[in-house]
Amino acid sequence: MAGFAFITNTDGIQITESNVIGINNRNIGAGSIFVSPYITASTSEFERTYILMHEMGHIIGLGHISYDDLLNPYPPNTVPGRSVMTYDYLAQFPTLHDIYDVEIMYGFSCRNWK
C-alpha cells in the first residue's frame, strides 16, 4: 500500500499514514490504528484482517453502520457484505456500500479511476 508504513512492536500493531492523500482538495493528513496485543493474539487471521479494514475505514472517514443507515429493511447480519463498518459481518475487503460511501465523500468514482 503506497503511503502507509506498517510497524509491528511488542505493544501491538501500529499503522500510520505517511503521505497526505488528497482528491479535489479533500485531504486526509494523517491516520493511526492501534490494535492491542490481546486482540491480535486471541483472534484468527480472518478476524484481524476485518479489524484492520474496519479501522482503516475510520481513517478515510467511514463511520459505524447502524440498521437505519443501510437503506434496507433487513439488519446487516442478515444481508452479508453490506459494509466493513458493521459489526455483524466480517468483511475482509471493502464492499460496494463502502466504495459508494467513499465516492460520495470524496467526489469521485472508483469505477472509472485509472
C-alpha positions as CSV (number, residue, x, y, z in Angstrom):
1,M,0.0,0.0,0.0
2,A,1.6,3.2,-1.1
3,G,1.7,5.9,1.6
4,F,1.4,3.6,4.5
5,A,4.1,2.3,6.9
6,F,3.3,-1.0,8.7
7,I,5.1,-1.2,12.0
8,T,4.9,-4.1,14.5
9,N,6.1,-3.8,18.0
10,T,5.7,-5.6,21.3
11,D,2.8,-3.4,22.3
12,G,0.7,-4.4,19.3
13,I,0.4,-3.2,15.7
14,Q,0.6,0.4,14.8
15,I,-0.3,1.6,11.2
16,T,0.4,5.2,10.3
17,E,-0.3,7.0,7.1
18,S,2.9,8.8,6.0
19,N,1.8,10.8,3.0
20,V,-1.0,13.3,2.5
21,I,-3.8,11.7,0.5
22,G,-6.0,14.2,-1.4
23,I,-8.6,14.3,-4.0
24,N,-10.3,17.5,-5.1
25,N,-8.9,19.4,-2.1
26,R,-10.3,16.8,0.3
27,N,-7.3,15.6,2.2
28,I,-6.5,13.0,4.9
29,G,-3.4,14.5,6.6
30,A,-2.8,11.5,8.9
31,G,-4.4,8.5,10.4
32,S,-3.3,5.9,13.0
33,I,-4.6,2.4,14.0
34,F,-3.6,0.8,17.3
35,V,-4.5,-2.8,17.9
36,S,-3.8,-4.3,21.3
37,P,-1.7,-7.5,21.7
38,Y,-4.7,-9.1,23.3
39,I,-6.8,-8.7,20.1
40,T,-4.0,-9.9,17.8
41,A,-3.2,-12.9,20.0
42,S,-6.8,-14.0,20.5
43,T,-8.2,-13.7,17.0
44,S,-7.9,-15.5,13.8
45,E,-6.1,-14.1,10.8
46,F,-9.5,-13.5,9.1
47,E,-10.8,-11.5,12.1
48,R,-7.5,-9.5,12.3
49,T,-7.9,-8.6,8.6
50,Y,-11.5,-7.5,9.3
51,I,-10.4,-5.4,12.3
52,L,-7.7,-3.6,10.2
53,M,-10.2,-3.0,7.3
54,H,-12.7,-1.6,9.7
55,E,-10.2,0.7,11.4
56,M,-8.9,1.8,8.0
57,G,-12.4,2.7,7.1
58,H,-12.5,5.1,10.1
59,I,-9.2,6.7,8.9
60,I,-10.7,7.5,5.5
61,G,-13.9,8.9,7.1
62,L,-16.4,6.0,7.3
63,G,-18.5,5.7,10.4
64,H,-20.2,2.8,12.0
65,I,-23.2,1.4,10.2
66,S,-26.5,1.0,12.1
67,Y,-29.6,-0.8,10.8
68,D,-31.1,2.6,9.8
69,D,-28.1,3.6,7.8
70,L,-28.3,0.7,5.4
71,L,-31.4,1.8,3.4
72,N,-32.5,-1.7,3.7
73,P,-35.3,-3.2,5.9
74,Y,-33.0,-6.1,7.0
75,P,-30.4,-5.9,9.7
76,P,-26.8,-6.1,8.4
77,N,-26.2,-9.5,9.8
78,T,-28.9,-10.9,7.5
79,V,-27.5,-9.2,4.4
80,P,-23.9,-10.4,4.1
81,G,-21.4,-8.0,2.7
82,R,-23.1,-4.7,3.4
83,S,-20.0,-2.9,4.9
84,V,-16.7,-3.4,6.6
85,M,-18.1,-0.8,9.1
86,T,-20.8,-3.2,10.5
87,Y,-20.0,-5.4,13.5
88,D,-22.2,-8.3,12.3
89,Y,-20.3,-9.1,9.1
90,L,-16.6,-9.7,9.0
91,A,-15.7,-8.4,5.5
92,Q,-12.0,-8.7,4.5
93,F,-12.4,-6.2,1.6
94,P,-14.4,-3.0,1.1
95,T,-17.9,-3.8,-0.1
96,L,-19.9,-1.9,-2.7
97,H,-21.6,0.0,0.1
98,D,-18.2,1.2,1.4
99,I,-16.9,2.1,-2.1
100,Y,-20.1,4.2,-2.8
101,D,-19.7,6.0,0.6
102,V,-16.1,6.9,-0.3
103,E,-17.2,8.1,-3.7
104,I,-19.8,10.4,-2.2
105,M,-17.5,11.8,0.5
106,Y,-14.6,12.5,-1.9
107,G,-16.5,13.3,-5.0
108,F,-15.1,10.8,-7.5
109,S,-16.0,7.4,-9.0
110,C,-13.9,4.4,-8.2
111,R,-15.3,2.6,-11.2
112,N,-13.7,5.0,-13.7
113,W,-10.4,5.6,-11.9
114,K,-7.2,4.5,-13.6
